[in-house]
Amino acid sequence: MQRRNIYLKIFLSIFVVILLFGCSKKDDKKSNRNDDIRKVSYNQSVSKEAKKKILAMEEITDVYAVNTDKDLYLAAKPQHHERLQLAQLEKKMKLNLEKQFPNYKIHVSLDKKILKLLSDLEGNIKKGNVNQKQVDKKLEFVKSEMKSDI
């Protein structure tokens, strides 16, 4: 009987210790926020307007665009039968955008690789997964890829 009481006391004391530690309020959870990097990005209303203007062209089937304070990057997918006149189409798009957005430096491409890069970047901006520094870095890469095609 005495042995049973000892086991009961040990069990209850272990239970109380577990209960106290389990119910204690801990703030050990790590935050996913990085306080050093702010997730503020550029206003993309200019790129949305540019996309509407370019999509209105019958030669274009798909468009992705991203803008900074001074630059507008746009990549478009032409219809299949327009692939033979890419240079003319690219020039036409650039002239249209330069008229509408004279304060921006316009970068236009019909390259599939650039289309994919801008598609990914535009999606990340919409989701808020990138900050301004990352956007600038990725756009510099896009710009270098556009120039390598020339």
Secondary structure by P-SEA (a helix, b strand, c coil): caaaaaaaaaaaaaaaaaaaaaaccccccccccccccccccccaaaaaaaaaaaaaccccccccccccccbbbbbbbcccccccaaaaaaaaaaaaaaaaccccbbbbbccaaaaaaaaaaaaaaaaccccaaaaaaaaaaaaaaaaaac
